[in-house]
């Protein structure tokens, strides 16, 4: 799961359920949340609920698209494990 705020640079991305949940509970500006398709169990439902309540865009993406997003945004050379 990836979340980004205004500016879209490397420091604006947050990875992981706990980090995203903390960002949603803070006053940080959140523009969009990416969720892996099919990963809708556990704490993700709480994240989705908070995001919807705050009008944040939620986008379900597959693993390959997430990898491409990371490569493009972070200019990763090679591969992502």
PyMOL commands that set and color helices and strands:
alter all, ss='L'
color gray80, all
select helices_A, chain A and resi 10-12+17-25+44-53+63-74
alter helices_A, ss='H'
color red, helices_A
select strands_A, chain A and resi 2-4+13-15+32-36+57-61
alter strands_A, ss='S'
color yellow, strands_A
deselect
rebuild
show_as cartoon
